[in-house]
Amino acid sequence: MATENANKILAPGTAAPDFSLHSTPDQLVSLSDFRGAPLIVAFYPADWSPVCGDQMALYNEVLPEFHKFKAAIVGISVDGAWCHDAFAQNRKLHFPLLADFEPKGAVARKYGAYRDQEGVCERALFVIDPKGTIAWSYLSPVGVNPGADGILEALETLASKK
Amino acid sequence: MSPSAKLKPPVGANDHVQGAPKAPVTIVEYGDYECPYCGEAYPVTKALQKRLGDKLRFVFRNFPLAEAHPHAEHAAEAAEAAGAQGKFWEMHDMLYENQDALEDEDLVRYAKALRLDVPRFVKEMEAHTYAERVREDFSSGVRSGVNGTPTFFINGARHDGPFDLESLLAAIEEAA
């Protein structure tokens, strides 16, 4: 599963491709909004995964740890803005979910994080530095929630380079 | 990360431990008292302990998903408050056996039932004396690659499979 795609996501050192996506039906969020601080971009296959500690719910709990590094986080999937809205309210998420909805998966493709066969995003993580360069990336097997340890280590490394 | 997720820090003097200190198998559970999946895992951990006897050391660390489970944080603090009076596991069991009654007054009721020093318990709950301890467990879980609740570590390595009795026994066999 992971191995066939293991090398295709954008690697550290690459300039993060810009994006501008809906976080709510009337609000757009762009990569450039986050310049000056680290940004975590978490691509994931779909809203409404049927478990308690799903990936987005976990990040929601870990937000205070991310904020220690002044880092923001966005989740990206191909679900539409209304779907994200309902999901975020249901799980009480305190960070934006972006809709890579039209053209479908266009941003995920730019990051090498799109699964053509299923038509959904990979479970792929990126930490983007304050200047907009990818500092760390990780492709998880799509069925495994990657947790937050890798993200925190990447943020720590980034902070120590300053 | 995921395939190599390792317990950090290892089991130490601060942990709540059941079983023989030198048992060949150590299972660490990161759990949330309000999580229904942890509730399902509770009788499984009891059965494991019964089955493996002194071959197993069992450790519980707090991982309250407080946004999803509004009672989880206080419940975790209550178990720690009971722990400060030498009755961590009694409270741990009480909470898992009463997952649908975790309001603050229920917690006090359990403290009474366990014959704790109730005024001390109430005082420490109000002061959130053990909130930091709970947060330390949570942070260690995040650093160890906990990705939901419950997450089990068998001899320090994250167990990614199902957590029914047979699956855990098989994983333990493989690790031992």
Interface residues (C-beta under 8 A of the other chain):
Chain A: V51 C52 G53 D54 Q55 A57 L58 N60 E61 V62 E65 R91 K92 H94 Y138 S140 P141 V144 N145 P146 G147 A148 D149 G150 L152
Chain B: M1 S2 A5 D32 C35 P36 Y37 L65 A66 E67 A68 F138 S139 V142 R143 S144 G145 V146 N147 G148 T149 T151 D160
